[in-house]
Every structure is written in C-alpha cells, then in structure tokens.
Amino acid sequence: WNKRPTLAERFWAKVDKTDGCWEWTGCLFSTGYGQVKLEGKTSLAHRVSWEMEHGELPPDGWVLHHTCSNKTCVRPSHLVPVDRQTHADTHKLTGTAGGRHDVPTDPGKRSSSAA
C-alpha cells in the first residue's frame, strides 16, 4: 500500500534549496513564475509557498513581491506582501517595470501544464 505524498512533500520535491533563493524546478508559466497544480487548479508556486508558511495569502489588492527579484524563488523569507501600486513603483525604481510581474489572479488560464 503506497501512501500518497502530501502537498508539502510534492511541492518541496520540486524546490532546490540553497543558502540564497529556493528555486522552483517544476513547470513555469510563460511569465517565468513557477506553477503547481493543486486540487485541479493551477497556482503560482511562490504563493503556495507563502500560504504553507503563513497560513493565508495577502488580502485582495495585494501581491507578493520577490525581494530577490527572482521569479522562480519560492523562499518565504524572500517574499513580502505589498499593495499593487507599491509593487509597480518598486519595479519602476529597479528598472524591472514591464517585466510581466502583473500575473492575473487566475493564472491557470495561461497554461494547462502543471507541476
């Protein structure tokens, strides 16, 4: 009898943990963000990581900003919730504006493949 792996086991098996970023090694959206399929829904890997660590996602209108500027990073300590305007302003200041950081709330519509 084989026990089905837990969500955490499945998720972390696709992460390469280093002293810096924790790189998502599974499938990626065309935007460069990690994707994972959970209960039939495709989700952003960094948001799943945040939710596993903190129990809930930031409120509507807020996004998780990668302080490391690495879209494949899922290390919770490299993510910080910010409102959309602050997020946009940060990317303008750092020269990463227009880098497709504007992933929609339901990114599952972008791709049918998943981790």
C-alpha positions in Angstrom: 0.0 0.0 0.0 1.5 3.3 -1.1 0.7 6.4 0.8 0.1 9.4 -1.5 2.6 12.2 -0.9 1.3 15.2 1.0 1.1 18.6 -0.7 4.2 19.7 1.1 6.1 16.6 0.1 5.1 17.1 -3.6 5.8 20.8 -3.5 9.2 20.8 -1.8 10.4 17.9 -4.0 10.4 20.5 -6.8 12.5 23.1 -5.0 16.2 23.4 -5.0 17.1 25.0 -1.6 20.3 27.0 -1.4 21.7 29.5 1.1 20.0 32.2 -1.1 17.0 31.6 -3.2 14.9 28.4 -3.1 14.5 27.8 -6.8 11.3 26.2 -8.2 12.4 23.4 -10.6 8.9 22.4 -11.8 6.9 23.8 -14.6 6.8 27.6 -15.3 4.2 30.0 -16.6 5.2 31.9 -19.8 5.8 34.8 -17.4 8.7 32.9 -15.7 6.8 32.2 -12.4 6.6 28.7 -11.0 3.4 26.8 -11.4 1.9 24.0 -9.4 -1.4 22.1 -9.8 -3.4 21.6 -6.6 -6.8 20.0 -6.5 -7.3 20.6 -10.2 -6.3 24.3 -10.1 -3.0 25.7 -11.4 -1.5 28.2 -8.9 1.7 30.3 -8.6 4.3 28.3 -6.8 5.6 31.3 -4.7 2.0 32.0 -3.5 1.6 28.3 -2.5 4.9 28.5 -0.6 3.8 31.7 1.2 0.4 30.1 2.1 2.1 27.0 3.5 4.4 29.1 5.7 1.9 31.8 6.8 -1.5 30.0 6.6 -3.1 32.6 4.3 -2.4 34.8 1.3 -2.3 38.6 1.4 -5.7 40.3 1.0 -7.2 41.2 -2.3 -5.3 44.1 -4.0 -2.0 42.9 -2.6 0.7 40.9 -4.3 3.8 39.0 -3.1 6.9 40.9 -4.1 10.1 38.9 -4.6 12.7 40.9 -2.7 15.4 38.9 -4.5 13.9 39.8 -8.0 14.0 36.1 -8.9 10.6 34.9 -10.3 11.4 31.2 -9.6 12.2 31.8 -6.0 9.7 30.3 -3.5 11.6 31.0 -0.3 9.0 32.6 2.0 11.6 35.0 3.6 12.3 36.4 0.1 8.6 37.3 -0.4 6.9 40.4 1.1 3.2 41.4 0.7 2.8 44.8 -0.9 -0.1 46.7 -2.5 -0.2 46.8 -6.2 0.9 50.4 -6.5 3.9 49.9 -4.3 4.8 46.8 -6.3 4.6 48.8 -9.6 6.6 51.7 -8.1 9.3 49.3 -6.9 9.7 47.8 -10.3 9.9 51.3 -11.9 12.6 52.2 -9.5 14.6 49.0 -10.0 14.2 49.0 -13.8 12.2 45.8 -13.9 8.9 47.5 -14.9 7.2 45.8 -17.8 8.8 42.5 -16.8 5.4 40.8 -16.7 5.1 40.9 -12.9 1.4 41.6 -13.5 0.3 38.0 -13.3 -3.5 37.7 -13.1 -5.4 36.4 -10.1 -6.3 33.3 -12.0 -3.1 32.3 -13.9 -4.5 28.8 -14.6 -6.0 30.3 -17.7 -2.5 30.8 -19.1 -1.3 27.2 -19.2 -2.7 23.7 -19.0 0.5 22.1 -17.9 1.4 21.8 -14.2 4.0 20.5 -11.8 
